[in-house]
Amino acid sequence: MRLTIQLCTYKRPHLLARVLEACFEQTAPASAYEVVLVNDGSPDETPAVIERLRPLAGDNFTVVHQANAGLAKARNAGLARSTGERIAFIDDDVLPTPVFVAEHLRSDERDGDVIVRGAVINTASFDRLPPPIWSLANYSGNYFWTSNVSVRRARLDRAGARFDESFAEYGWEDIEIGMRLRELGTRAVFNKLAVAFHFKPPPAGVNVAGMLRQVRAQARTGVQLERKHPHWRVALAVGDTVPQRWLGKTLVRSGIGRRLEPLVAQIAPNRPLNFVQRAAVGMLATQAYYDELLRARNAP
């Protein structure tokens, strides 16, 4: 098997059906790739969606059902069942174009043992997709981002073969394994034709408590990542450089978060946010992030 598309899913059956259809409808020969899906304990109709689409998959479709354990453990469960020489990682809100597999394999043939970063284009709807043409408006500086990236399994094995399961709260597990690959001297190339669409709907009504829990978890795991990889790239990614910390401290000490919470709490659920509401939500999230980042950074 030349390539494995590996993805995990949790409580997104409305998107998963479209994503799986796209994975199965590739221009590459069916014998060249497989799809390995991990259902991370979705308490909804996800298993029914998977079984409904299974007849479209052919023989090279593996499904792992596990109790909810987080993305790092789910990725590792998927890797344990993957047989491809190259592993392509996507998410359950990422729609690969029909040439996705063929382009990742073309980069492998041309460039060899490298990380292949595919193009990611944000879209508000899978039903109204923009043209699959990457531009600088879609630029990302991420070295290893599991929305659309592939690496040879042998190279992944050299980096430890597993995502770090201690990253259990928010994420950063892809950035962490990317740092290990970087430390091995792994070269990365960009293929703008290996396009995938990332579902990014307009901001809507906010669950304030849930939003604050998420950004605080993001800050804690960001500090965890920096302690494991004390590198300027990580500090910049998690917002822990000297200028960023100074701005964060200024924001926290201003107390603006307390004044914004009542305004954000009044936002109606499932309604698009206007400019002022988006700014208020962003400011409140940033204040909470830096408050938690500074706490975690000073913790023993």
Order of alpha helices (4+ residues) and beta strands (2+ residues): beta-alpha-beta-alpha-beta-alpha-beta-beta-alpha-beta-beta-alpha-alpha-beta-alpha-alpha-alpha-alpha-alpha
